[in-house]
Amino acid sequence: MKLILKQYLASLKERKELDAVLPDLLSSMGMNVFISPTRGVKEYGVDIAAVGQINNEEEKVYLFSVKSGNLTRDTWNGSADQALRPSLDEIQDSFISSRLPPEHKGKKIVICLCFGGDVNSGIRQEVSGYEQRNTRDNISFEEWNGDKLSEFIQKHLLKEELLPSLSQSLLRKSLALLEEPESSSRHFSLLINEVLSNAKDTDSVASAITRINTCLWVLFSWCRDGRNIEAAYLSSEQALLFAWDKVKDHYTGRNKPSKSFDSILDTYQQITDCYVDQCLIPYVEHKYALSHAVHSPCSIDVNFKLFDVLGRLSIKGHWVLDSLIKSYKVSPPIDEESKEQEALRLRLREITRSINLLVVNNPLLLSPYKDSQAIDLALTLTLLSGNSELDEFVKNWLSEIVDMCIFSFKSDGMYPIVHNSYEKLLEHRRKDIADSTYKNKVTEASILYPLLTVFCSLYKLDSVSQELENFTTDNLAHCTFQYWYPNKCSEQNMYSNSDMHGSASAKFPVNGVLALEQIKQECGTADSFERMSAVIKGKAPLILTACRRYRYPVPFHYLEDLIEDH
């Protein structure tokens, strides 16, 4: 386990990674962290500061200057950005005299050189000499390298009482199976369940989520080193949802459980950012690039994966949009946007533009094979509905999807069916699919056509709406058109997928006007959605994340404002 942790620490970057792990570690050691990493705030060489006892020694002040990886000549005192030695000089020249809180003035001070790797042998003499020359009665130096950090993490964050041998074994199995992401994430899911199972009160919930976050970071660092992010993506999604299910009753935004959840949410965002930025966005502008990247001669494989990544890209957009809306509410951009708001807005534009290019350059996204791909379409269309710049693209896309669904059905091609398994889709392609009994059976229910009806109406595609209505009336009279809404059981089961929940609205009208009226009525008469913890506590994208993960239709409540305006 120590070797696993050391490799993990060595791979962490300084910003938002190594210095994000350290405060949790220090807190678990019983220390009081009084300075945490803050971007843009000058702390005169100090990244993290804490006060407390280690190994039953007297209480001391620990001042950390954090660097990533091995300590080399460049990162010690060379051309590297924010080299370590100048930071240590700043701590002694400025921080101790002017920034140290008055209540800690008389205490001994330990300046900690913190890095995830080791000191390179070529500069060992220089580092040791610097420490000896500057050690005084009340100031000493310590090196917190990868070995020391991994020992502390194993002893305090992941100790046997907190992360038993079974959980440690599950983590090792998850790391060993990174080349098989589904298997790796299954073991990590068992680890999550194991760690959270005994967390009941606020302290145990906070501690459990912190441990899961540390394990998730270990998994992510190994995935990143292996250039295969998939296992980390799947595991982070599961960890986030299970963590919310456990923390939701304790979440205030300020207490320990809230901070532990916000930390795992930040880890999820970093993992999904890495996935989107490395695996999707660089390739969306190239014709068929992502289709070819599936490495399969079978269109079913390609279709499955394209709709999957469409959903992932859209979920990322929803989280960015949520952050931007919250920022606008707190600081309305009356004169101009803040730098944070501008960065979020540009990020959202990058994601929505990437969705546009993904669809244009991968034509299989015009032709859903599974009715449940309505979920990925709903995530995308709900996101794009707030961006008028892409209205023409959305209209064209909707028109093409409707045309392809109708054409495929009438020509006995790969029209959308109720089955989700790969085997059933292969049978569907090979079967005598002109048989009316078979066609009726595999199209016996649908959420896709109701979804298309709603968006065609919202985008005022009257002729397309009429064509869709005529088709469903003439060819799908046997089909149960329906949609899903959260009910009173959804709060209990939405984030953990522990049981079936929600209500189905059967006999959904495939007529734009009637469909919007029914949605207004359904959303207006039931308050189950508004009463969900994720909505109440400002984490609404969690519901969308759960919909993608557990394959529930996206609630039409996310379109209420658009429907009202319509």
N, C-alpha and C positions, 0 to 999 in steps of 0.2 A: 504493500500500500504506500510505503514511503517513496519508493521509486516512481510510482504512478503520480503521486502528488508533486514530486520534484520536477518531473517532466512537464506537468501541467503549469507549475509556477514559472519555469524557464520560458514557456511559450507566451506568457501574458505580456501585453503591452503595458506601458506605464499608465497612460491616460485611460480612465474609465475601466481599467481591468485590474492590475495589481493593486493600485491604490483604492480600488473599490472593495477588494477582498479584505484588506488589512483592518479597517474599522470593525468589521464583524468579528474578526479573529481576536482583536484586542478586547472587545466587549465580552466575548466568551471567556477570556482570561481573567475577567473581573475588573478590568481597568476602565477608567472613565475617559472617553474620547472627547476632548474639548475643541479640537480643530479637525474638521473633515475636509477632504479634497474639494476645492471650489475653483472653477475656472474663471479667470479674469480678476481674481482677488489676489493681490500680492501679499504673500506671507513670509517673505524674506528667507527663502530656502526651505521652509517647513511645509511638507505636504500633509502630514498628519501629526497631531500631538495628543498625548494621553498621559494620565497620571495614575499610578497604582503600584502594586507590589508584584514582583515575579519571584517565584521560588522562596516565598516567605522572607524576602529581604525587606529593608526599610522602603517606605513609599518614595518613589522618585518620579521625575518628569521625563517622559520619553519623547524625543523630537525626531521624527522620521523624514528623511529625504529619500524619495523613491525613484528608482530607475528600473528599466525592464531588462531581462536577459542577463547575460554575463557582464561583469564590470571590465571594460576594455580600456586601453589607453585613450581612445576617443571619448568614451562616456565618463572617464575619470576627470580628465583635464584637457580635452582636445577640442575639436571643431564641432562635436555633437551638440545639438540643441539642448540647452540646459544641462551642461556637464555637471557631475556630482561635486567636484572640489569647490567650484565657485559657490554652490549652494551651501556647503558646509561653512565656508567663510562668512557668508551672509548670516547664517544662524548665529555665529559667534559675535559678529560685528554689530548686528542690528536687532535680530529677533529677541535674544535673551535679555538685552537691556531695555528694549522699548515695547515688545509685544507680549511678553510673558505675563499672564494674569497675576494680579497682586497676591492672591491667596497661595500662589505656588513659588513666590520669589525666594523663600528660604530653603527650598528643597534641592536635593542633588539633581543634576541634569545628566541624562544619557542621550547623546546624539547618535542616532541609529542610521547606519548606511544600509539601506534596504534595497535588495535586488533579487530577482527570481532565480538567477543562476549562481555562478561562482566568480571569484576574483581571478582574472587571467594571471598566470605565473609571471608574465613580463612586467607587471606593475605592482606585484605583491609588496616589494620593498618600499616603493613610494607610498603606498597606502598605509602600511604599518608605520613608516616613519612619520607621516602626517599625524596619525593618531597619537603616537608617543609624544611628539612635540607639543601638541595642543591639549593634552590631558592635564587637568589641574585638580585642585582639591575638590571642587564642586562640579567639575565637568569631566565626563569620561565618554568613551566611544564604544559602540558595539556594532558588529557586522551581522545583520539579519539576512543571510543568504538563503539559497534554495533549500539547503539541508536544514537550517534552523527553522525556517518558515514551515516546511513540511512536517517537522517534528511537532511544532506547536499546533498546526492544523489537526494532525492525527491525535494529539493529546487532548485538545480542548474542543475543537469544532466537531471532529469525527471520532471521538473517543468511544470505547466499547459500549459504555452505557447509553450513548446517544446514537451511535451507528453500529449496531451489533454485527457479529461476524457474518450473519446471513445477508444483511444489507451490503456489507463490504464485498461479499461474494457476488451479489447481483450487479454491483458497480463494475467489478472486474469482468464479469461475463458481458456486460453491455459494451465495455471497451474492446473486448476481444472480438466482438461481432460487428464492428463498424462497417465492414464491407457488405453486411447483410442488414441494412437499416431497419427493416421491419422487426427482425429478431432482436436487434440491439435495443430498439425502443420498447419492445415488450418486456425485456428484463428491467429496463429503467422504470417502466410503469409499475412493475412489481416492487421495485425499490421505493418509489413514491408512496405506494400504498402502505408498505411496511413502516416507513418513517412517520407517516401521518396518522397511523392507526391509533396510537395512544395519546395523541395531542388533544387535550380537552380545554384547558384554561388558557388565558392570554399568553403567559410565559412559555408554556410548552408548545403552543401553536407557533409563536414567533421563533422559537428555537428550531422546531421541525422544518419550517419553511427556509430558514437560514441554511440548515444542513442540506436540504434538497438543492438550494441555489448553488452551494459550493460543489456538490456532486455534478450539477448541470454544467458548471463552468469547467470542471475536469473533463467531462464528456465533450464539450464544445472545443476545448483546446486540442484534444486528441483528434477530433474530426477535422479541425482546421489544419493541423499538421499533415493529416492524411489526404487533404484536399477532397473531402467527401462530407458535406454538411448535412446530408439527409437525416441521419440518425439524431443529430442535435436538434434539427428543426422539429421533427416529430415529437421528441422528448420534451422540448421546451413548451410546445403547445399543450401537451398533457400536464406537465408540471404547473403551468400557469393556471389552467382550469381547476385542477385538484386543489391547488393552493388557495384559490378564491373560495372554493366550496368550504374549505376549512376556516378561512379567516373572515368570511363575510359578516359574521355576527359580532366580530371584535373590531372591525375596521372603522377607524375614526379619521384617518389621515394623519394622525399625530403620534399615536402610541407605538409600542414596539412591534406588535403584529402588523400594523399598517406599514411601518418602515421595512419590515422583512418582506411583505408582499410587494411593495414598490421596488425593492431590490430585485426580486425575481422577475417582475414585469420589465425592468430595465434590461436584465439578461435576455429575456425573450425578445425584446426589441433589437438588441445587438445581434442575436443569432439570426433573426429574420431579415435584418438589414444586410447581414453578410450573405445570406442566401440570395436575396433579391439582387444585390449589387454584383455578386460574382457569378451567379448561375443563370440569371434571366436578362437583366437590363442590357448587358453588353451584346446580346445576340438577337434581340427582338427586331432590330432594323434590317436584318439580313433575311432574305427570302428563304423560307423552309429551314432555317438554321436550327431552331428548336425542335422542329419535326424530325430532322435527321439525327439530332442529338439523342433521341429515344433509342436509336440503334435497333430498330425492329423493322422487318419487311411487312409486318401486319398492321393495317390501318387501325385496328382496334387498340393496340398498344399505344399508338401515337395519339389517337383520339382521347383515350383515358388520361394520358399524361398532360396533354395540352389543356384540357378543362381543369385538371388538378392545379397546374401552375397558374392558370387564369384566376382561380379562387384564391391562391396564395398571394398573388400580386394585389388582388383587390382587398384582401384583409389588411395587408400592409398599408394600403391607401386609406382604409377606414380608420386605422389607428392614428395616422398622420393627420387626417382631417379632424378627428376628435381633439387632438392636441392643439391644432390651429384654432378651432372654435373656442376652446377653453381660454387660450391666450388672448383672443380678441375680446372675450367677455371681461377678463381681468384688466386688460389694457387696450381699450378701443383705439385703433390706429387713426386718430382724428387728423393729425398732420402727416405722419408717416409711420410705417411699420417699424417695430423694433427689429434688430438683427435676427433674433430668434424667430419672429413671425415671418420675416422674409425667407429664412432658411426652410421653415416648414411649408410655406406656400410654394417655393420652388421645388421642394421635394415632392409635394403632392402633384404638381404639374408634371414632373419627371415620371411619376408612377402612372398617371392617367395617359400620358403620351405613350408610355411603354405598352399599356393595354391596347391602345389604338394600333400600334405597330405590330404587336403580337397577333392580333386578329387579322390584320391586312396581310401579313406575311406567312400566316399558317392557316390556309383555307378550311382545314378540318374543323376549325372553331365556328364555321357556319352551319355545321351539321351535327347536332347532338345525337349520340347513339343510345344514351340512357336517359330515361325520363328524369332521373335524379340529378342530372347535370343542370337542371333548372336551378339548383342551389348555387352552383358556381356562377351561372348567368345572373341570378338575383343579386349576389354579392357585388358583381361588376356593375350591373345596371343601376343598382341603388347608389353606388359610389358616383357613377358618371352623371346621374340625374341632377347633381348639384353643379355641373360644369357645362354652361351653355356653349362654350367654345367647341365642344365635341358633339353637339346635338346632331349635326348632319351625319357624322360617323355612326352614331347610335341608330339613327333612323335607317340608314343603309344596312347596318348589321341586322337589325330586327327584320327588315324586309327580306333579306337573304335567308335568315334562319327560317322564317315562315315558308318561303318558297321551297327551301330544301326539304323541310319536314313534309310538305304536301307532295312534292315531286317524288321523294323517296318512298312514301307510302303507296302512291299510285303506280309507281314503277317497280314495286316489290324490292326496293333497295334497303339500305341500312337506316330505316326510320326509327325513331325513339321507341324503346320498349321499357316495360316495368322492371325487368331483371337487371341486376347490378354485377353479377359475376362474369368473369372473363369467359368461363366455359359456356354460359348461356348465350353470350354474344357471339361466340364462335358457332354455336348451333344455329343461331339466328341467321348468320351469314350463309351457312351451308344448307339450311333446311329448304324445303319447298315452301317458301314464304308467301307464295301466292294463295295458299290455302286459307280460306276465309275463317275457318274455325281457329286455326293457329293465330291469325292476325288479330282476331277478337280477343283471344286469351292474353296475348302479350301487350295489348293496348287496353286492358280492362280498367285501368285507372290512370290519372295523370295530374301532376302539378305543373308540368311544363306548359301546356296549352293555356291554363288560367293565367300563368305568369306572362306569357306572350300577349294575351288579351289585354292585361292591365297596362303593360308598357306601350303597346301599340296605341292604346287609347290616350295615355298620358302624353305621348309624343305626336298625337293628332294624325296618326297614319290611318286615315279613314278607309281608304281603299284596301289596305292590307288587313285592317280589322275585319272588314266585310268578307274578304276572301277567306280569312281564318274561320270566321263564324260559319260561312257556307260549307267549308270543308268538314268542320267538326259535326255539323248537323247532318250532312249527307253520308259521311264515312265513319264517324265515331259515335254514332247514336248509342252504342252499347257501353261506351266509356263513362266511368264515374269521374267527372271533373271535380277536383277538390283542392283545398288548401289547408294549411296547418296554422294554428294560433296557440300561443302559450295559454295554459290554464293554471289553476291554483296549485297543481302538483309540479309545475315546471320549475319553480324556485328550488325545490328540494332535489330535483334530478337533472337540471339543465347542465350543470358544470361537471358533474361526475358521471353522467350517463348511467346511473345506477338502476334506472327503471324507465319504462315507457311513460310519456307524459304529453300533455297538450291535447287540443281538441281539433278534430277535422271538420271543415266546413264542406259537406258534400253538396252535390247539385250546384256547384259553382257556375255561374252563368258565363258562357263564352261570348259575351256581348259587352263591349266596352262600357257603356253607360250603366248597365245593370251591375257589372262587376265592381265598378267604383262605388256604387251605392251600397252594395253588400259589404265592401271593405269598411266604408264609413260606419255602417251599422255595427259590424263585428267589433271594430276598434273602439267605438263609442260606448258600447253597452257593457264591455268587460274591462276590468282594470288590472288583470293579472300581469300584463306586460309592465305597466307603470309601477307596480308594486315589487318588481324583481330587484334584488339587492344591487345588481350591476347597474341598473338604471338609476336607482335612488342615490347610490354612492359615487356616481360619475364615472363608471367604468362600462358604459353601454357596449363598446366593441367586444367585450367578453362574450356577449350573447352571440354576436356574429361569428366569433372564433369558435364557439361551441357548435354553432350550426354547421360550419365547415368541417369541424373535426368529427362530429357525431352524425352528420348528414341529416339535419333537420332543415326544412324550408325556412327561408329568411322571413321573419315576421313583417307583414305589411305596415306595421306601426312605424317603421323607419321611413315610410313614404307619406305619412299623414299630412305633413305640411304641403307636400307637392300635390296631393289629392285635393286638399282644401283650396289651393290656388287654382287648380284645374276647374 
